[in-house]
Each structure stands twice: as C-alpha cells, then as structure tokens.
Amino acid sequence: MNHPGWSLVVIGRLLMGVGLLWIVLPFVPWLGKLPGDIAIERGNFQFYFPAMTCILLSVVVTGIMWVVRFFSR
C-alpha cells in the first residue's frame, strides 16, 4: 500500500460504509432504546445518553476490527 491511490480507495470504502449505515440504522427500531440508556425529561429539559447502545456498538466494532486484524496476518 505504498501508492497514495490505495489511501483514496480505503477512504472511499469507509465513506460508503458510513453512508450505508446512515441509511439503514434509522430503520432498526431497538437501536437507541435499549435498557440502560439514560433518558431524563423534566419540564422543558430533556437529556438522553444512549449508554448501553454505545457499549453494544463498541463491542460490535471491536469484534469486527479483531476479525479484520486476524485475517490480515
């Protein structure tokens, strides 16, 4: 991967993946509404932190990265 064109190919694939996720993820009804997600609503104040969703996505991305690293050796 010494040629700079490979960097553009990798960046393009990453952008394509993010774009596909952006399209598909709103149709996953349970994502962002897992038990453990913090939601506080009082009067005109709303606070929402998807703690369990972040942990789940972190585990999934870590697993994907582990598989990619395992097969790239």
Order of alpha helices (4+ residues) and beta strands (2+ residues): alpha-beta-beta-alpha
